[in-house]
């Protein structure tokens, strides 16, 4: 479907010669977002299936059955995991299987591990397992600061400043 079609360029109402597509979709192709959604939805379904089979548990499992395992918005994905090294290994295996099935590569070097109430420094063990960095709170999710502890005024200032600039542009 993606590599067997033909494309042409239309410039000033003149259609150029047709070119056979060999390498899949290109940047800006209208098919790209829906293909990404299919693949991202596959990851979500794999995570929910793994949770249903008790391979790992997400956060707040006392409120939501099996807990919240994944938060996705556009191309941002947050995986939530209750502290358990065996569950983390299962998640790592699931991510490798996802890579093999989709042909996509997860860039663990750009990923971060964040722990809540980490008295015994498990963050280092998880970071070694996933081969990624240790992040710090607060993080930004959808432009809003998020932290397990109380946020300070300084954490909100970039958001306030950004919105103040937008207001100035809109008014003036």
N, C-alpha and C positions, 0 to 999 in steps of 0.2 A: 504494500500500500504506500509506503513512504519512499522506497528507492526505485520504483519502476515507472514513475511518471515522467512527464515532460513539462518544461517551463519555458516561458518567453518573457521578454521585457517589452513593455509598452511605453513609448516615449513620444510625446506630442501627437497622440492618436495614431502613431505608427507602431504596428506590432512587429517585433524582430523575429528572427528565425527561432524555431523551437530547439531547446537543448534538453537532452535526456538527463534525468536526475539519477545519480548513482549513490550518493552519500547520505541520503535521508533529508530531514528538514533543515532549513537554513534559519539563521537568526531573523526574527520578524515574521516567520511563516505563521499564518493564522492557525495552522494545525498544532503548533507547538504547545500552547497552553492546555489544550484538551488532552494531548498525549501526556504532558507532565501530570495533570490531574489523575489520569488513569494509573500512572506509576506510583504517585504519592498515595493514592487510595489503596493500592496494593500493599504498601508498607503498613498502613493503618490496620488493614484487615489481618495481616500477619501478626501484628502486635496483639490485637484483640483475641485472635485464635490462641496465641501463646498464653495470654492471660487466662482464657477460659480453661486451658489445660494445666493451669497452675505452674507454668514454667517461670513466670515472674509476676510480681505484684506491683501495681502502681501506687501512687500516693493517695492518701485519704481513703483507704479501703474500708475504714469504719463508717464512711458516709456513702461511698459509691462502691457497689460490688466489684471486687478485684482491683479497685482503685483507678485513678487517672493514669493511663500509661503513655499517652501521646497527645500533644497539642500541636496542631498544624495550622498555619495561615500562609497562604501563597507558597513561598519557597522556604519558609522558616519552620523548623521542626524542633520541638522540645520533647525529649523522652524522659518520663518520670519513673523512677524506680525506687522502691522501698529498699532500705539498706539490707543487702544480702549478697554476698560475693558469688554464691552459686547462681542466683537469679541474674546477676550481672554477666556471668559467663554465658548463660542461656541467651541473654539479649545480644551479646557480641556475636554468638553463633547465628542468631536470627538475622543480624545485619549483614554478615558474610553471605548467608543464603540469599538475602535480598539483592546483594551485589551480583551474585552469580546468575540469578534469575533475570535481572533487568539489564545487565551489562553496564550499569552505572557504578561509579566508585564513590564511596563516602570518604570525604577528606577529613580524616580524624585529626590531622594537624591543625585544621581550622576549627575543630570542635572543642568544647570545654566541658569539664566536669565541675558541677557545683554541689556542695554538700551542705546540709542543714544540721546544725548542732554536732559538728564533727570533733568530739573531744579526743578521739583516739587516732586522728589523722588518717582516716580511711581514704581521703581524697587522693593521696599519693598512690595507694593501691589500685583504686579505680582508674586513675589517670594512666598508670602503667598497663593495666589490662586493656584499656581502649586506645592506648598510644595517643593521648591527647593532653592538652594543657589543663591546668586547674584555674577556673574562673573565680571571680569575686562578685559579691553582691554590692550594690544593687545592679541588676541587669535591666536592659530595656527590652520590653516585649510589646510590639505594636506601638512603639514610641513612648510607652509609659514605664517609669521605673518600677521594678518589682523586687521585693526583698522579704525574707522571712522575719526580719526585725523591723522596728519602726524606722520609717524614712525621715530624713532630716530636710529642712528647708532647702539646703544646697542641692539635694537630689532632685528637687522639682524645678530649680531655676532654669536649666536649659530648656525645659518644656514651656515654662512661662515666657522666657525671652523669645523663643521661636514663635509662639502665638502672638506676642506683643508686636513683633516685626510684621507678621501677617496682617494684623489689625491696622498697623500704620500704613501698609501698602494699600489695603482695602479702603481706608478712609481718605488717603491722600493722593 
